[in-house]
């Protein structure tokens, strides 16, 4: 995937997922919505202020790692 900008690694099942920037933004927003709708955090403002790493940690704990792929990979 040449446009991938973010990669996640799930240690529970040893899988990688690659995201374009738009896909990543949508996924993070989906996780934010999930946190609010499930009642995990009931203040939408707090959720929106969280960065991507905090969102992933709330949803996945230590099971998921994320990293950004540089644009100029040679």
C-alpha positions as CSV (number, residue, x, y, z in Angstrom):
1,X,0.0,0.0,0.0
2,X,1.9,3.0,-1.2
3,X,-0.2,5.7,0.4
4,X,-0.1,4.1,3.9
5,X,0.9,6.7,6.5
6,X,0.0,4.8,9.7
7,X,0.5,1.2,10.8
8,X,-1.0,-0.6,13.8
9,X,0.3,-3.9,15.3
10,X,-2.1,-6.0,17.4
11,X,0.0,-8.2,19.6
12,X,-2.9,-10.5,20.5
13,X,-3.2,-11.9,17.0
14,X,0.2,-10.6,15.5
15,X,-1.4,-8.7,12.7
16,X,-0.6,-5.4,11.1
17,X,-3.1,-2.9,9.6
18,X,-2.1,-0.1,7.3
19,X,-4.0,3.1,6.9
20,X,-3.9,6.1,4.6
21,X,-4.2,9.4,6.5
22,X,-7.9,9.7,5.7
23,X,-8.6,6.1,6.7
24,X,-6.7,6.7,10.0
25,X,-8.6,9.8,10.8
26,X,-11.9,8.0,10.2
27,X,-10.8,5.0,12.3
28,X,-9.8,7.3,15.2
29,X,-13.1,9.1,15.0
30,X,-14.9,5.8,15.0
31,X,-13.1,4.8,18.2
32,X,-13.9,8.2,19.7
33,X,-17.6,7.6,18.9
34,X,-17.4,4.1,20.4
35,X,-15.9,5.4,23.6
36,X,-18.7,8.0,24.0
37,X,-21.6,5.7,22.9
38,X,-20.4,2.9,25.2
39,X,-20.3,5.3,28.2
40,X,-16.6,4.6,28.7
41,X,-16.1,8.4,28.8
42,X,-19.3,10.4,29.0
43,X,-17.8,13.8,28.2
44,X,-17.5,14.3,24.4
45,X,-15.1,17.3,24.9
46,X,-12.6,15.2,26.8
47,X,-12.7,12.5,24.1
48,X,-12.2,15.1,21.3
49,X,-9.2,16.5,23.2
50,X,-7.4,13.1,23.3
51,X,-4.7,12.5,20.8
52,X,-4.5,9.3,18.7
53,X,-2.2,7.5,21.1
54,X,-4.6,8.1,24.1
55,X,-7.6,7.0,22.0
56,X,-5.8,3.8,21.0
57,X,-4.8,3.1,24.6
58,X,-8.4,3.6,25.9
59,X,-9.8,1.2,23.3
60,X,-7.0,-1.4,23.1
61,X,-4.8,-1.0,26.2
62,X,-1.4,-2.4,25.7
63,X,-2.6,-4.8,22.9
64,X,-2.2,-2.3,20.1
65,X,0.8,-0.3,18.9
66,X,0.8,2.5,16.3
67,X,3.5,4.1,14.3
68,X,3.6,6.7,11.5
69,X,5.3,5.8,8.2
70,X,7.5,8.6,6.8
71,X,6.6,9.8,3.4
72,X,10.2,9.5,2.0
73,X,10.9,5.9,2.5
74,X,13.8,4.8,0.3
